[in-house]
Amino acid sequence: MWQETLAALGGELDPREASLWLEPLKPQALSNGRLVVSGPNQLHCNTVRERFAVRLERALQDKQPGLRLSLEAAPSAKPTAGPAPGPRQMELPRLGWAQPRLNQRYVFDNFLSGGGNEFACAAAKALAGGSGLYSNSLFLMSSTGLGKSHLTQAVGHQVLGFRPDSRVAYLTAEDFTNQMTAAIRGKKTQQFKERFRTSCDLFLLEEVQFLAGKEKTQEELVYTLDALADQGKRVVFTGRMLPSQVKGLSAALASRLADSVAVGIEPPDFATRVRILERQAAQEGVQVPKPVLEFLAQEVPGDIRRMRSALVGILARGSLAGRPLDLKLAAEVMGSISANLARHTPEHIRDLVASVYGMTPAVLTGKSRKKSVVTPRNMAMCLSRRHTDASYKSIGQVFNRDHATVMYGVDQIERRLGSEPKLAAELSFLEQRLGVSS
């Protein structure tokens, strides 16, 4: 199964990257709906987790639906400094699928607040502590890579720390949809309802925009939220835009979500970005010169996950090549990224995509809702987000859309890539034409 999974990803990944990061991984065990895979060391596992875990898990689920991936350093690897293991999440009533686990690194002590995320962090702590928020429901909103998942899971850890017998459900909107479908097919609908409506103390639901257009799932979620609200249970949602901005969300669900305290998370300021990198380097057990960290914080301002990935890339190249972690090495690693950001603009990408798909830029940015136009349009917006430093609002101006529509379009492409090889191949071809993919 593991070899077939790697083969299925062959067309999506750079062969050199696959050889460097994926070939050393070894499957160790398969039990309780989870495949345990080991890497040579913690740094290696962290890199795979950051860069490839989502695609690996999607490919695995094509082979066995519901299967989860667990990455662990080989037992012989030297352990690195990190947080003490937190309490294990209590499992809810079993319905034939594995309950997701909270990431042990995603605790409040590991979340550095400052600038654009201080209020979100304070609100999450207040909800976890059961006081000060004046509501039992919190909605965390931001673009990708700014800490929504970290804060959401930190709430779960803190609740379990206070009361280890608490029943915590942590899942994505996609998980909720899949579990509901499985319950219907397995004739376990009543158990599914009881699992979340009466057997849950804390409900953590990520990426609610995935529910757009899924009427049956939305209806079930509305009943679940009403039941939890009646019992005074706590709920945390995350999303990339306000509920009112998500197209295809029912008025009933949007109303329930709007009852939450909505908090946006903005990109951290420069000083906070440096502190985040310092913390990550310390957790990896590596001392990185301050000028290198400041260089990274300056080069990658808008995405914490991407910034951390850049640091891991520098650490990996330094370790594999036996080179010092200096500004020269950092500049080499970041050089291509900086060059691409400087060279490409949303306008350039718009025109290229229109040309490749045989249409004019006016058609691409027009009002047509035909699939033959919508998919290329969303692809162009996704590429603009990936390979320029333009904001959603700026991209929207180029494509005659508001920022919420751009966010939705980008999210649709990102979600489809793992299950539609043809779409992934088209995106890869466009990136080659842009000169941003080897």
C-alpha positions in Angstrom: 0.0 0.0 0.0 2.8 2.4 0.9 4.7 1.8 -2.4 1.5 2.3 -4.4 0.9 5.5 -2.5 4.4 6.9 -3.4 3.9 5.8 -7.0 0.5 7.6 -7.1 2.3 10.8 -6.1 5.1 10.4 -8.6 3.6 12.9 -11.1 3.0 15.6 -8.5 6.5 15.8 -6.9 10.0 16.7 -8.0 11.9 13.4 -8.3 14.7 14.8 -6.3 12.4 15.9 -3.5 10.7 12.5 -3.5 14.1 10.7 -3.3 15.4 13.0 -0.6 12.3 13.1 1.7 10.0 10.2 0.9 12.2 7.2 0.0 13.8 7.1 3.5 10.3 6.7 5.1 9.4 3.1 6.2 6.0 1.8 7.1 6.0 0.2 10.5 2.4 -0.7 11.5 -1.2 -0.5 10.4 -3.8 -0.6 13.2 -7.0 1.2 14.3 -7.2 3.1 10.9 -3.8 4.6 11.2 -0.6 3.8 9.2 2.6 4.5 11.2 5.6 5.5 9.1 9.0 6.2 10.5 11.6 8.7 9.3 15.4 8.7 10.0 15.1 11.6 12.5 12.8 14.2 14.0 13.9 16.9 11.5 13.1 14.6 8.6 9.7 13.8 10.0 8.9 17.5 10.7 9.8 18.4 7.1 7.6 15.6 5.6 4.8 16.7 7.9 5.0 20.3 6.8 5.5 19.7 3.1 3.9 16.4 2.1 1.7 14.9 4.8 -1.6 16.2 3.4 -0.9 14.8 -0.1 0.4 11.5 1.4 -2.7 11.1 3.5 -5.1 11.9 0.6 -3.3 9.3 -1.6 -3.5 6.7 1.2 -7.2 7.4 1.6 -7.7 6.6 -2.1 -6.4 3.1 -1.3 -8.3 2.8 2.0 -10.9 5.5 2.9 -10.5 7.0 6.4 -6.9 5.8 6.8 -4.7 8.3 8.7 -1.0 8.8 8.5 1.2 9.0 11.6 4.9 10.1 11.2 7.4 9.1 13.9 11.2 9.4 14.2 13.0 6.0 14.2 13.6 4.7 17.7 17.4 5.0 17.2 17.2 8.6 16.3 18.5 11.2 18.8 15.5 13.0 20.3 15.3 16.7 20.0 14.0 19.2 22.5 10.2 19.6 22.5 7.2 20.0 24.7 6.3 17.3 27.2 3.6 14.9 25.9 0.2 16.3 26.6 -2.9 14.4 27.7 -4.3 12.0 25.1 -7.6 12.8 23.6 -10.6 10.8 24.8 -12.2 8.7 22.1 -15.8 9.2 21.4 -18.1 6.2 20.9 -16.6 4.0 18.2 -18.4 3.9 14.8 -15.7 2.1 12.8 -13.4 4.9 12.1 -10.3 6.3 13.9 -10.8 9.4 16.0 -8.3 12.2 15.0 -5.6 13.0 17.6 -4.5 16.4 18.7 -1.0 17.4 17.6 1.1 17.4 20.8 3.0 20.4 19.6 -0.1 22.6 19.2 -0.4 23.9 22.8 -0.6 27.5 24.0 2.9 27.4 25.4 4.2 26.9 21.8 2.1 29.7 20.3 3.9 33.0 20.1 1.4 35.9 20.1 2.1 39.4 18.9 0.8 41.9 16.5 -2.0 40.4 14.5 -2.8 37.3 16.6 -2.8 38.5 20.2 -6.6 38.9 20.4 -7.2 35.5 18.8 -4.9 33.8 21.3 -6.5 35.6 24.2 -10.0 34.6 23.0 -9.0 31.0 22.5 -7.5 30.9 26.1 -10.7 32.5 27.5 -12.9 29.8 25.8 -10.6 27.0 27.0 -10.7 28.4 30.5 -14.4 28.8 30.5 -14.5 32.5 31.4 -14.0 35.9 29.9 -15.3 35.3 26.3 -19.0 35.8 27.1 -19.8 33.1 24.6 -19.4 29.3 24.3 -18.5 29.6 20.6 -15.5 31.0 18.9 -14.9 31.4 15.1 -11.2 31.8 14.1 -10.7 33.3 10.6 -7.6 33.7 8.6 -5.8 32.6 5.4 -3.7 29.5 5.5 -0.6 29.2 7.6 -1.3 31.7 10.3 -2.1 29.5 13.3 -5.9 28.6 13.2 -5.2 24.9 13.7 -2.6 25.6 16.4 -5.0 27.7 18.5 -7.9 25.3 17.9 -6.0 22.3 19.1 -4.5 24.2 22.0 -8.1 24.8 23.3 -8.5 21.0 23.2 -5.3 20.4 25.0 -6.1 22.9 27.8 -9.6 21.5 28.3 -8.2 18.0 28.6 -5.5 19.3 30.9 -8.1 20.6 33.3 -10.5 17.7 33.0 -8.9 14.6 31.4 -12.3 12.8 31.3 -13.6 15.5 28.9 -14.8 14.2 25.5 -13.2 16.3 22.8 -14.1 16.0 19.1 -11.5 17.5 16.8 -12.1 17.2 13.0 -12.3 19.1 9.8 -15.6 19.8 8.0 -14.5 17.2 5.4 -14.1 14.7 8.2 -17.6 15.5 9.5 -19.0 15.0 6.1 -17.2 11.7 5.5 -18.2 10.3 8.9 -21.8 11.3 8.4 -21.8 9.5 5.0 -20.2 6.4 6.5 -22.8 6.4 9.2 -25.6 6.5 6.7 -24.1 3.7 4.6 -23.4 1.6 7.7 -26.9 2.3 9.1 -25.4 3.9 12.2 -27.0 7.3 11.9 -28.4 7.4 15.5 -24.9 6.6 16.9 -23.4 9.3 14.7 -26.0 11.8 16.1 -25.4 10.8 19.7 -21.6 11.0 19.2 -21.7 14.7 18.6 -25.0 15.8 20.2 -24.9 14.1 23.5 -21.4 12.5 24.0 -19.3 15.6 23.2 -18.0 18.2 25.7 -15.9 20.3 23.3 -16.5 20.4 19.5 -13.6 21.6 17.3 -14.5 22.0 13.6 -12.0 23.2 11.1 -12.4 24.8 7.6 -16.1 25.2 7.6 -16.1 26.6 4.0 -15.7 23.0 2.8 -19.4 22.6 3.7 -20.5 24.9 0.9 -23.1 23.3 -1.2 -23.4 20.2 1.0 -27.0 20.7 2.1 -27.5 17.4 4.0 -24.3 17.8 6.0 -25.2 21.5 6.8 -28.6 20.4 8.1 -27.1 17.8 10.3 -24.5 20.2 11.6 -27.2 22.8 12.5 -29.0 20.2 14.6 -25.7 19.3 16.3 -24.9 22.9 17.1 -28.3 23.5 18.5 -28.0 20.5 20.7 -24.5 21.5 21.9 -25.8 25.1 22.5 -28.7 23.8 24.6 -26.3 21.9 26.8 -23.9 24.9 27.2 -21.0 23.0 25.4 -18.1 24.8 23.9 -17.4 25.0 20.2 -14.5 26.3 18.1 -14.8 26.8 14.3 -12.2 27.9 11.8 -12.5 29.2 8.3 -10.9 31.4 5.7 -13.7 33.9 5.5 -16.8 35.0 7.4 -19.8 32.7 7.2 -21.7 35.4 5.4 -19.1 35.4 2.7 -19.1 31.6 2.0 -21.2 30.9 -1.1 -23.3 27.8 -0.8 -23.7 28.0 3.0 -27.3 27.8 4.1 -28.9 30.7 6.0 -29.5 28.4 9.0 -25.9 27.4 9.3 -24.5 30.8 8.6 -26.8 32.2 11.4 -25.5 29.6 13.9 -21.9 30.4 12.9 -22.5 34.1 13.2 -23.5 33.7 16.8 -19.9 32.9 17.6 -17.3 35.5 18.6 -15.5 36.0 15.3 -11.8 36.8 15.5 -9.5 37.4 12.5 -5.8 36.4 12.6 -3.5 38.7 10.8 0.1 37.9 9.7 2.5 38.4 12.6 4.8 41.5 12.7 8.5 41.2 12.0 9.6 40.9 15.6 7.1 38.1 16.2 8.2 36.2 13.1 11.8 36.3 14.3 10.6 34.9 17.7 8.7 32.1 16.0 11.8 31.1 14.0 13.9 31.2 17.2 11.5 28.9 18.9 11.4 26.5 16.0 15.2 26.4 15.8 15.4 25.7 19.5 12.9 22.9 19.2 15.0 21.3 16.5 18.0 21.6 18.8 19.9 23.8 16.3 21.5 27.2 17.0 20.8 29.5 14.0 22.5 32.9 13.8 20.2 35.8 14.4 20.9 37.5 11.0 19.7 34.3 9.2 16.5 34.3 11.2 15.9 38.0 10.5 16.6 37.4 6.8 13.9 34.6 6.7 11.4 36.8 8.6 11.9 39.5 6.1 11.7 37.3 3.0 8.6 35.4 4.0 6.2 37.8 5.7 2.7 36.4 5.2 2.7 32.7 5.9 4.0 31.2 9.1 3.9 27.7 7.7 5.9 28.7 4.7 8.4 30.6 6.8 8.9 27.5 9.0 9.3 25.4 5.9 12.0 27.7 4.6 13.9 27.3 7.9 13.6 23.5 7.7 15.0 23.7 4.1 18.0 25.7 5.3 18.6 23.3 8.2 18.3 20.3 5.9 20.6 21.7 3.2 23.2 22.7 5.8 23.1 19.3 7.4 23.2 17.3 4.2 25.9 19.4 2.6 27.9 20.0 5.7 27.7 23.8 5.3 27.4 26.5 8.0 24.0 28.1 8.6 25.0 31.5 7.3 23.4 34.2 5.2 25.0 32.8 2.0 23.2 29.5 2.5 20.0 31.2 3.4 20.2 33.4 0.3 20.7 30.3 -1.9 17.7 28.5 -0.5 15.5 31.6 -0.7 16.9 33.0 -3.9 14.5 31.2 -6.3 11.5 32.1 -4.2 12.4 35.7 -4.0 13.1 35.9 -7.7 9.8 34.3 -8.5 7.9 36.7 -6.3 9.6 39.6 -7.9 9.2 38.4 -11.5 5.6 37.4 -11.6 2.4 39.4 -11.2 -1.3 38.4 -11.1 -1.7 40.2 -14.5 1.1 38.1 -16.0 -0.4 34.9 -14.6 -3.9 35.9 -15.8 -2.7 36.4 -19.4 -0.6 33.2 -19.4 -3.4 31.0 -18.2 -5.9 32.6 -20.6 -3.5 31.9 -23.5 -2.9 28.3 -22.4 -6.6 27.6 -22.2 -7.3 29.3 -25.5 -9.3 32.3 -24.3 -8.8 36.0 -23.9 -8.1 37.6 -20.5 -11.5 39.3 -20.8 -13.3 36.0 -20.9 -11.2 34.6 -18.1 -12.1 37.5 -15.8 -15.7 37.9 -17.1 -19.0 36.7 -15.6 -19.2 33.3 -17.2 -19.9 30.4 -14.7 -19.2 27.6 -17.2 -16.9 25.0 -15.8 -14.5 25.5 -18.8 -14.0 29.0 -17.6 -14.3 28.8 -13.8 -11.6 26.1 -13.4 -9.0 28.1 -15.4 -10.0 31.2 -13.5 -9.6 29.6 -10.2 -6.3 28.0 -11.3 -5.0 31.5 -12.2 -6.0 32.9 -8.9 -4.4 30.0 -7.1 -1.1 30.5 -9.0 -1.3 34.2 -8.2 -1.6 33.4 -4.5 1.2 30.8 -4.6 3.7 32.7 -6.7 3.3 36.4 -6.0 3.1 38.4 -2.8 -0.3 39.9 -3.9 -3.1 39.9 -1.3 -6.5 38.3 -1.9 -7.9 41.8 -2.4 -5.3 42.7 -5.0 -5.8 39.4 -6.9 -9.5 40.0 -6.8 -9.1 43.4 -8.5 -7.2 41.7 -11.4 -9.9 39.1 -11.8 -12.9 41.3 -11.1 -13.8 39.4 -7.9 -14.0 40.3 -4.3 -11.5 38.9 -1.9 -13.9 36.3 -0.5 -14.5 34.9 -4.0 -10.8 34.6 -4.6 -10.3 32.8 -1.3 -13.1 30.4 -2.2 -11.7 29.7 -5.7 -8.1 29.1 -4.4 -9.4 26.8 -1.7 -11.4 24.8 -4.3 -8.3 24.2 -6.4 -6.2 23.2 -3.4 -8.7 20.7 -2.3 -9.2 19.1 -5.7 -5.5 18.6 -6.4 -5.2 15.6 -4.1 -8.1 13.7 -5.8 -7.9 14.9 -9.4 -4.6 13.9 -11.1 -5.6 15.6 -14.3 -6.0 18.9 -12.5 -2.7 18.5 -10.7 -1.0 17.8 -14.0 -2.5 21.0 -15.5 -1.4 23.1 -12.6 2.1 21.6 -12.8 2.3 22.4 -16.5 1.2 26.0 -15.8 3.9 26.3 -13.2 6.5 25.0 -15.7 5.4 27.7 -18.1 5.8 30.2 -15.4 9.3 28.9 -14.6 8.5 28.1 -11.0 8.6 24.3 -11.2 11.5 22.2 -12.2 
